[in-house]
């Protein structure tokens, strides 16, 4: 079961540590807590995660605020934005920040659940949301557009311009 290596820009060179900003009915964006160094939220998150030594938190957080992605040894620490559609302003400011639309995310989920139907047949340990996605993917096997549309309606994702 392969990950979406291209879209996520995965690399075997690094262990990825990601912080994801998710928006339902807005373009991909990063809120102030992820972009305002004065709030020091990234400092707290990095310290809590423990992926870097305490003496490097300030340096890495500063670079992350500035660039959105930091390579630190064998780790790549980065921000990812999920939203209704891509954001040109975010791209211009943080060119290395991955932007995923709901269509991207739900296409991946549909493919994973339908391509590996046999391996994913026992989902009794999954939470309610996972079980619903599994049931919908099976119901819409061969119909990714229907699956994506149904899930987007269920979580309240509207078309761009209908905010």
ZAMILUM-344759 format. One record per residue (C-alpha): residue in three letters; x, y, z. Coordinates in steps of 0.2 Angstrom, whole numbers, plus 2048, in hexadecimal, padded with zeros to 3 digits. Layout:
ALAXYZ...
//
This chain:
UNK800800800UNK80A80F7FAUNK808820800UNK80482F7F4UNK8178327F3UNK81683F7E5UNK80884A7ECUNK80F84A7FDUNK82184C7F7UNK82783D801UNK839838801UNK842829808UNK85083580EUNK84583C81CUNK83A83882AUNK82B844828UNK82484E836UNK815857830UNK808863838UNK7F986582DUNK7ED87382CUNK7DB86D826UNK7CE87981FUNK7BD87281AUNK7B688180FUNK7C588C80CUNK7D488A801UNK7E4882808UNK7EB88E815UNK7F688F824UNK7EF899833UNK7F88A583EUNK7FD89784BUNK80888F83DUNK80E8A0835UNK8108AC844UNK8218AA84DUNK81B8B585BUNK80E8A9860UNK81C89B862UNK80F88D85EUNK81C884853UNK828884862UNK81C87C86DUNK81786F860UNK82986A85CUNK82D86986FUNK81E85E872UNK821853863UNK833850868UNK83984E857UNK84885985AUNK85385E869UNK84D86C874UNK85C876870UNK85787685DUNK84487A85FUNK84688D85DUNK85188C84EUNK84687F845UNK83688884AUNK83D898843UNK842890832UNK831887832UNK827898834UNK83289F826UNK831891819UNK82488481EUNK83087681DUNK841872826UNK84D864823UNK855860834UNK861851833UNK85784282DUNK84784B830UNK83C856826UNK830860830UNK823869826UNK812871825UNK80486A819UNK7F4872815UNK7E486A811UNK7D587480AUNK7C78757FDUNK7D387B7EFUNK7E58817EDUNK7EB8927F3UNK7F689C7E7UNK7FB8A87F5UNK80089A801UNK80A8927F2UNK8138A37EFUNK8188A5802UNK81C893805UNK82088A7F5UNK82587A7FEUNK816878808UNK80B86A801UNK7F986F7FEUNK7EC8617FDUNK7DA8637F7UNK7CC8597FEUNK7CB8517EDUNK7DD84B7EFUNK7DA844800UNK7CA83B7FCUNK7D18347ECUNK7DF82D7F6UNK7D3825803UNK7C881E7F5UNK7D78167ECUNK7DE80F7FCUNK7CD808801UNK7C88017F0UNK7DA7FB7EAUNK7DD7F17FAUNK7CB7EB7FDUNK7D07DA803UNK7DD7E180FUNK7D17EE816UNK7C27E3818UNK7C37E282BUNK7C17F3831UNK7B97EF842UNK7C77F884CUNK7C5808842UNK7BB817849UNK7AA81C842UNK7B1828835UNK7BD81B82EUNK7AE80E82DUNK7A381B824UNK7B181E817UNK7B480C815UNK7A1808812UNK7A0817806UNK7AF8117FCUNK7A88007FAUNK7978077F5UNK7A08127E8UNK7AD8057E2UNK7B180B7D0UNK7A981C7D3UNK7B68277DCUNK7AC8377D7UNK79D8317E0UNK7A782C7EFUNK7B083D7EFUNK7A08477EDUNK79783E7FBUNK7A5840807UNK7A7852803UNK794855806UNK79584B816UNK7A385681DUNK79C866816UNK7A986A809UNK7A18767FCUNK7A787B7EBUNK7B288A7EAUNK7A889A7E9UNK79B8937F4UNK7A2897805
//
